[in-house]
Amino acid sequence: MIVTNLQHTARIESLHPRFKELFDYVRSHDILHMPCGRIEIDGDALFISNDNPECLPAEKQVLEVHRKYIDVQILLEGRETMGWKALDDLTDEVKPYDPQRDCAFYADRPTSWLHLVPGQLAVFFPEDAHAPIIGEGKIRKMIGKVRID
């Protein structure tokens, strides 16, 4: 997991060949004012889910994990808390991995918490179980989905 500000993404662009393409797109487009939904960048290899979700209390949110994609979650508006726990420490699976949705869910409690404000981002790799969208009210965020090749 990586937590940083959008202006410092150059430091992590070398970690995946599509990170620079994603961050260049985000910096050159006003995603906050684009319609919610999927934004195509490079088909299923790289896309953005532009969302306006209602936050949940921490005790109602579960951890999720992905195998095919890295999540790059960027907060656009509001405040968001996210939980984190190492994949190797998960024990309480509530929904097995679904390859179509590239997701499994766990009821384990996070071991660490992130508190993001607009312009901050969290990068979650397959070994990073994460519980996003924790807080109060609606937020605007985008999730860059970067396929692992």
Buried (B, 14 or more C-beta within 10 A) or exposed (E): BBBBEBEEBEEBBEEBEBBBBBBEBBEEBEBEEEEEEEBEBEEEBBBBBBBBBEBBEBEEBBBBBBEBBBBBBBBBEBBBBBBBBEBEEBEEBEEEEEEEEBBBBBEBEBEEEBEBEBEBBBBBBBEBBBBBBBBEEEBBBBBBBBBEE
